[in-house]
Amino acid sequence: MTVLCLVELDGTGAADASLRALTFARDVAGPGGQLAAVVFGEAGAPAGEAPAGETLAAYGVTDAYVTEPAQLAGYAPLAWARVLAGLAGQTGADAVLAAGTDRGSEVMAHLGALTGLPMAANCVSAARSGPGPDGAGAWQIVRQRWAGLLLEDAVLESSPALATVATDAVAPVPADAPAALTVHAHQPELADGDLAVRATESATRSGGVSLATARVVVGGGRGVGGPDGFAPLEELAALLGGVVGVSRVVTSEGWRPHKQQVGQTGTKITPELYLACGISGAIQHIAGCASAKHIVAVNSDAAAPILNHAEYAVIGDLHKVIPALVAAIKARGGSA
């Protein structure tokens, strides 16, 4: 079995969500199966080196198909999907997977539209179960619904199978032994209009870290008090190498953009540390942060629901606690 997996880059390395997707894909491929990665990024020197190549090999990837910026610059969802469609046919892939991030979900939706095949979102398990009634490949899948509050058993009849992997489906685990990685410089064949929608990013502005892939998230809620109250949280997130996330009420008030929202109607996060500051912890918010490895809450309300989910809690004024934490980190050399 051959499984093709889209790998997103976080800076120059593979994003955490994509490492989880590779772990999932390797399990789907099974013993003796082939795991191939599709990467959009600058191939390094010497020739034959892929972005995050050592990491890809460590996760069991045998073939990496690299489309360089000279061939396709920036993020173009339809063009990325066109590349996946071409490689799926070229490799004879039995399944095409991507992490359930904003980009992964958008690209896979375009791929489904291009191929006319169904796409299953937010899967936590998948196994081939033989041909379906119409002769297409049949897959037994379990996927998250309602922001992970419900698991659905379903049969996906598709060849190849198209799916996104729930970002908290599995932990990122390298293979027992690194694979011998072969890198292929891929030159895509695009159609007219594939680049009509394209986003370009400045590395100096984006920093390569997104809310979905960050290992540290500093969250702010109503208790922050207003737009100006996020400055200490931004400083703390920078010191910890993380990003700022917010609750729904913050975006509703217009204090911060929706792309920073954590929750059922925002982004589902899986960081090593989630520091929730001034967030009450409504169930919709918990649906987005429950998969964090460690949750630490800073709240003046000792009865706030977030405390029921926190590993540690500081009951106090975040406007005093956060600056004190920032000062302590700086006194230790500027990083935690």
Summary of the structure (lengths in Angstrom):
residues: 336
radius of gyration: 20.9
end to end distance: 43.5
largest distance: 66.1
contacts: 1176
relative contact order: 0.12
helix: 31%
strand: 29%
